Amino acid sequence: MKVCVVGIGYVGLVTAACLADGGNHIICVDNDQKKIDGLKNGAIPIYEAQLTEIIQRNEKAGRLAFTTSLREGVESCRVIVLAVGTPSLPDGSADISAVLSVAKDIAKYMPDYRIIVTKSTVPVGTHKKVSEVIASATNKLFDYVSNPEFLKEGAAVDDFMKPDRVIVGTTNPDVMEVMEHLYAPFMRKSSRIMFMDPASAEMTKYAANAMLATRISFMNELAMLCEAYKADIEAVRRGIGSDSRIGNAFLFPGVGYGGSCFPKDVRALIKMGEEQSCPMSLASAVQQINKKQQERFASKIMNYFAGQKDVVLAVWGLAFKARTNDVRESAAMGCIKMLLEAGFTLRAFDPAAVREAAVELGEKVEMGQDGYDILLGADALVILTDWQEFRTPDFEEILTRLRKPVIFDGRNLYEPAYVRKQGFEYHCIGRP
């Protein structure tokens, strides 16, 4: 099948690469000439396991092409996938102006019937707006499909290749057949495609992310209560996670959720509720708890060093989660900014996100290329991202390099008793 993917950001690039690996011929379209030139020359703009190899393999096979020409993509492909960004507006709503703009341009170039598939996360009702924009600009026939993505950064390729489910919002049986064919390479064991109307598909995306964000915020609030009662949140997590109705996923307390999806989608859900006079009280509380969690952890460090001058902190972790270089709305970055405002001197290291964080922080933070080098002479180690390589570090080396044997762990990576036995003063979240 020939497919055009418009918007070669995180979702678009992973989608294009995986569809090409399934045997389809994909034309990737983006209006950023620098990005397209880089991709043609082998420069992959995002850090994601397996992605580089898949792109190189399919480019070589002639199944993956990059261009800035939307006309070329629309004229050549029957299926057009929209994966452009929908950032938050100041009022919290999702900005779908790019989606509508691309839809209008697609309509101008359609030589005949096309299937327009939206992968971007868009507010409920966008299917009507996009359809109206296209219909007003062309008399060519088309069908609209809502096909939200469910890709976890750091595991996006696996999520696409072996999906839990694929949500397809369309009521046209012929289009259902096309979408089944498109996803068939990833459904060899069993079909996980769920068909529904477009509005329900759009809502499903927001509902899923808001539910996961709710679990995180609940655990963070529970961790605060555990600290007050000298209970252990890790024991509590295991206890409730063993209940089959609850399960273990997204029950880890920390410094809060971040990234390009959860914060934006929770805000958008709250705004959609306001527009329909249906207050989303729980979602609003989830948002407030998440912000408070960053403040609480930063305050724990500030209170510990209260009255001390020239305090140097070594920070491990800048990305919002492990296995990605994404620092968008990263809880780690939020904590770092609070600590900078409090007057601390910070050195930081991340296995993948140093360059991206440096763009946002400038010269306010000294960026290191090695996690151990930044420890020398620091007054404490602060852990803000749960990278695998941080889980079993060389504690002896850390001890010799730090000026004071203090660790503030915002991801609960270690067993408190073990770390204290190594000679450290250990502060984590929700554990005595």
C-alpha positions in Angstrom: 0.0 0.0 0.0 1.2 3.5 -0.7 0.9 5.8 2.3 1.7 9.5 2.9 2.6 10.5 6.4 2.4 14.2 7.0 4.4 15.6 10.0 7.6 13.8 10.7 7.9 14.3 14.4 7.9 11.6 17.1 4.7 9.9 16.1 5.0 10.5 12.4 8.5 9.1 12.1 7.8 6.0 14.1 4.6 5.4 12.2 6.2 5.9 8.8 9.2 3.6 9.7 7.1 0.8 11.1 4.5 0.9 8.2 7.4 0.7 5.7 8.8 -2.2 7.6 5.5 -3.9 7.1 6.0 -3.8 3.4 4.2 -0.5 2.5 5.7 2.3 0.4 5.8 5.4 2.6 6.3 9.0 1.6 7.2 11.2 4.6 6.3 14.9 4.3 7.4 17.7 6.5 7.7 21.5 5.9 11.0 21.6 7.8 13.6 21.4 5.1 16.5 21.0 7.5 14.8 17.9 9.1 14.1 16.4 5.7 17.6 17.0 4.5 18.9 15.5 7.7 16.8 12.3 7.4 17.9 11.9 3.8 21.5 12.0 5.1 20.9 9.5 7.9 20.4 12.0 10.8 17.5 10.7 13.0 16.1 13.6 15.0 14.8 11.5 17.9 16.3 8.9 20.2 14.2 5.7 20.1 15.4 2.1 20.3 15.5 0.2 16.9 14.3 3.2 14.9 17.5 4.1 13.2 18.0 0.6 11.9 14.5 0.3 10.6 14.7 3.6 8.8 18.0 2.7 7.2 16.8 -0.7 6.2 13.6 0.6 4.5 15.3 3.5 2.8 17.7 1.1 1.3 14.8 -1.1 0.1 13.1 1.9 -1.5 10.1 1.8 0.8 10.7 5.0 2.7 11.2 8.5 1.1 11.4 12.0 2.6 10.2 15.2 1.0 8.8 18.7 1.7 6.3 18.4 -1.1 2.8 17.7 0.2 1.5 17.6 -3.4 3.9 14.7 -4.2 2.6 12.7 -1.2 -1.1 13.4 -1.8 -1.0 12.7 -5.5 1.0 9.4 -5.0 -0.8 7.8 -2.1 -4.4 6.7 -1.4 -4.0 6.9 2.3 -2.9 10.2 4.0 -1.8 10.0 7.6 -1.8 13.3 9.6 0.7 13.3 12.5 1.3 17.0 12.9 1.6 18.6 16.3 -1.3 19.8 18.5 0.4 21.7 21.3 -1.4 23.3 24.2 -2.8 26.8 23.9 -2.5 29.2 26.8 -6.0 28.2 28.0 -5.1 24.5 28.0 -7.0 23.5 24.8 -5.2 21.7 22.0 -4.1 23.8 19.1 -5.4 22.0 16.0 -4.6 24.8 13.5 -1.8 22.8 11.9 -4.2 19.8 11.4 -6.8 22.0 9.8 -4.2 23.8 7.6 -2.7 20.6 6.3 -6.2 19.2 5.7 -7.0 22.2 3.5 -3.8 21.8 1.6 -4.5 18.1 1.1 -7.9 18.9 -0.4 -6.2 21.1 -3.0 -3.9 18.3 -4.2 -6.4 15.4 -4.2 -6.6 14.0 -7.7 -9.4 11.6 -6.7 -10.7 9.6 -3.7 -8.5 9.6 -0.6 -8.6 8.2 3.0 -7.6 10.8 5.5 -6.3 9.2 8.7 -5.6 11.4 11.8 -3.0 10.1 14.2 -2.4 13.4 16.0 -4.1 13.7 19.4 -7.0 16.0 18.7 -10.0 17.1 20.7 -13.3 15.3 20.4 -15.2 16.7 17.4 -12.1 17.4 15.3 -13.3 14.7 12.8 -16.2 17.0 11.9 -13.9 20.1 11.5 -11.4 18.3 9.3 -14.1 16.8 7.2 -15.8 20.2 6.7 -12.5 21.9 5.8 -11.7 19.2 3.1 -15.3 19.2 1.8 -15.3 23.0 1.4 -12.1 22.9 -0.6 -12.7 20.0 -3.0 -15.5 18.1 -4.7 -13.4 14.9 -4.7 -14.7 12.1 -2.5 -12.9 11.2 0.7 -13.3 9.3 4.0 -12.0 10.4 7.4 -10.5 8.0 10.0 -9.6 8.8 13.6 -6.7 6.5 14.4 -5.1 7.8 17.6 -1.5 6.6 18.5 -0.7 4.8 21.8 3.1 4.9 21.6 5.2 5.0 24.8 8.4 7.0 24.3 11.3 4.7 24.8 9.3 1.7 23.6 7.4 3.2 20.6 8.7 0.8 18.0 7.6 -2.2 20.0 4.3 -0.6 20.8 3.6 -0.1 17.1 4.9 -3.5 16.0 3.1 -5.4 18.8 0.2 -3.2 19.8 -2.1 -3.8 22.7 -4.9 -2.4 20.5 -5.4 -0.3 17.4 -8.3 2.1 17.6 -9.9 2.9 14.3 -12.7 5.5 14.2 -14.8 5.0 11.1 -18.3 3.6 10.2 -17.5 2.8 6.6 -17.0 -1.0 6.1 -14.8 -0.4 3.0 -12.5 1.8 5.0 -12.4 -0.7 7.8 -11.2 -3.3 5.3 -8.4 -0.9 4.1 -7.3 -0.2 7.7 -7.3 -3.9 8.5 -5.0 -4.5 5.6 -2.7 -1.7 6.6 -2.3 -3.1 10.1 -2.3 -6.8 9.1 1.5 -7.3 9.4 1.2 -6.4 13.1 -1.7 -8.7 13.8 -0.3 -12.1 13.0 -1.1 -13.7 16.4 -4.6 -12.1 16.8 -6.5 -9.1 15.6 -6.4 -6.2 18.2 -8.2 -3.7 15.9 -11.2 -2.1 17.6 -13.6 -0.2 15.3 -15.8 2.6 16.6 -17.2 6.0 15.6 -14.6 8.8 15.2 -15.8 10.8 18.3 -15.4 7.7 20.5 -11.9 7.1 19.0 -10.8 10.6 19.8 -12.2 10.4 23.3 -10.5 7.0 23.9 -7.0 8.6 23.4 -7.7 11.3 26.1 -9.4 8.9 28.4 -6.4 6.5 28.3 -3.8 9.1 29.0 -5.8 10.7 31.7 -6.4 7.4 33.4 -2.6 6.7 33.5 -1.8 10.2 34.7 -4.4 9.6 37.5 -2.7 6.5 38.7 0.6 8.3 38.9 -0.8 11.3 40.8 -2.7 9.0 43.2 0.5 7.1 44.0 2.4 10.4 44.5 -0.3 11.6 46.9 -0.3 8.3 48.7 3.5 8.5 49.0 3.1 11.8 50.8 0.7 10.2 53.3 3.1 7.2 53.7 5.9 9.6 54.7 3.6 11.2 57.3 2.7 7.9 58.9 6.2 6.3 58.4 4.7 3.7 56.1 6.5 2.3 53.0 5.0 3.2 49.7 6.9 0.3 48.0 5.2 -2.2 50.3 1.9 -0.5 49.6 2.6 -0.6 45.8 3.2 -4.3 45.9 0.1 -4.9 48.0 -2.3 -3.0 45.8 -0.6 -4.1 42.6 -1.2 -7.8 43.4 -5.0 -7.1 43.1 -5.9 -8.3 39.6 -8.4 -5.5 39.3 -5.6 -2.9 39.8 -2.4 -4.5 38.4 1.2 -3.2 38.7 1.5 -0.7 35.8 1.9 3.0 36.5 2.0 2.6 40.3 5.5 4.0 40.9 5.7 7.2 42.8 8.3 9.8 41.7 8.7 13.5 40.9 5.6 13.5 38.6 4.7 12.7 35.1 5.8 14.8 32.1 6.5 14.5 28.4 4.6 15.5 25.3 1.3 13.6 26.1 0.1 13.3 29.7 0.4 17.0 30.7 -1.0 18.3 27.4 -3.8 15.7 27.2 -5.0 16.2 30.8 -5.1 20.0 30.1 -7.1 19.4 26.9 -9.6 17.1 28.7 -10.2 19.7 31.4 -10.8 22.3 28.7 -13.2 20.1 26.8 -15.1 19.7 30.0 -15.3 23.4 30.5 -16.6 23.9 26.9 -19.4 21.5 27.6 -20.2 22.8 31.1 -19.0 19.4 32.4 -16.2 20.1 34.9 -13.5 17.4 35.0 -12.8 17.7 38.7 -10.7 14.5 38.9 -8.5 15.5 36.0 -8.1 19.0 37.5 -6.9 17.4 40.8 -4.5 15.1 38.9 -3.0 18.1 37.3 -2.6 20.0 40.6 -1.1 17.0 42.4 1.5 16.5 39.6 2.7 20.1 39.9 2.8 19.9 43.7 4.8 16.7 43.5 7.7 18.5 41.7 7.5 21.3 44.3 7.5 18.8 47.2 10.6 17.0 46.0 12.5 20.2 45.2 11.5 21.6 48.6 12.9 18.5 50.3 16.3 19.4 48.9 15.9 23.1 49.7 15.0 22.4 53.3 17.9 20.0 53.8 20.4 22.7 52.7 18.5 25.7 54.2 21.0 28.4 55.3 23.9 26.8 53.5 25.7 28.8 50.8 27.5 27.7 47.6 25.7 24.3 47.5 26.6 22.2 44.4 24.2 19.5 43.3 25.0 16.7 40.8 21.9 15.7 38.8 21.3 12.4 37.1 18.5 12.6 34.6 17.0 15.3 32.4 14.6 13.5 30.1 11.0 13.0 31.3 11.6 9.3 31.3 14.3 6.7 30.5 15.1 5.6 26.9 14.2 9.0 25.3 15.8 12.3 24.7 12.5 14.2 25.2 12.6 17.0 27.8 9.2 18.4 27.0 7.5 19.2 30.3 9.9 16.9 32.0 9.4 16.7 35.7 13.2 16.6 36.0 13.5 19.9 34.2 10.8 21.3 36.4 12.7 20.4 39.6 16.0 21.7 38.1 14.4 25.1 37.4 13.1 25.3 41.0 16.5 24.4 42.4 18.2 27.0 40.2 15.8 29.7 41.4 16.7 28.7 45.0 20.3 29.5 44.2 21.9 26.1 43.9 24.7 25.4 41.5 23.8 22.4 39.3 25.8 20.0 37.1 23.7 17.5 35.1 24.1 14.3 33.1 21.6 12.3 31.0 22.5 9.4 28.7 20.5 10.9 25.8 19.0 14.3 26.6 22.0 16.6 27.4 21.8 18.5 24.1 18.0 19.0 24.3 18.2 20.1 27.9 21.1 22.5 27.1 18.9 24.3 24.5 16.2 24.9 27.2 18.5 25.7 30.2 21.3 27.5 28.4 24.4 28.0 30.5 22.6 27.9 33.8 23.5 24.3 34.3 26.9 22.7 33.6 26.2 19.7 31.3 28.5 16.7 31.8 29.3 13.8 29.4 29.8 11.3 32.2 27.6 10.7 35.3 30.6 10.2 37.6 32.6 13.2 36.5 29.9 15.6 37.6 29.9 14.2 41.2 33.4 15.5 42.1 33.0 18.0 44.9 29.2 18.0 44.8 27.2 18.2 48.0 24.6 15.7 46.9 23.5 13.5 44.1 20.0 14.1 42.9 18.3 11.4 40.7 15.4 12.6 38.5 15.1 10.0 35.6 15.0 6.3 35.9 17.6 5.3 33.4 18.7 1.6 33.6 22.3 2.6 34.1 21.5 4.5 37.2 19.9 1.5 38.9 23.1 -0.3 39.9 25.8 2.3 40.1 29.2 2.1 41.6 28.4 3.3 45.1 32.0 3.3 46.2 32.9 5.6 43.3 30.0 7.9 44.1 31.1 8.0 47.8 34.7 9.0 46.9 33.6 11.8 44.6 30.8 13.5 46.5 31.8 16.1 49.1 28.9 14.8 51.3 27.5 11.3 51.1 23.9 12.4 50.4 21.5 11.0 47.7 18.1 12.5 46.9 16.3 9.8 44.8 13.2 11.1 42.9 12.6 7.7 41.3 13.0 5.3 44.3 15.6 3.3 42.4 17.3 1.8 45.5 16.6 -0.1 48.6 17.0 2.4 51.4 18.7 -0.1 53.8 21.2 -1.1 51.2 22.2 2.4 50.2 22.6 3.5 53.9 24.7 0.4 54.5 27.0 1.8 51.7 27.5 4.9 53.8 25.0 7.3 52.3 22.3 9.5 53.8 19.4 8.5 51.5 16.2 10.5 50.8 13.5 9.0 48.5 9.8 9.3 48.1 7.3 7.7 50.5 9.7 5.3 52.2 10.9 5.5 55.8 
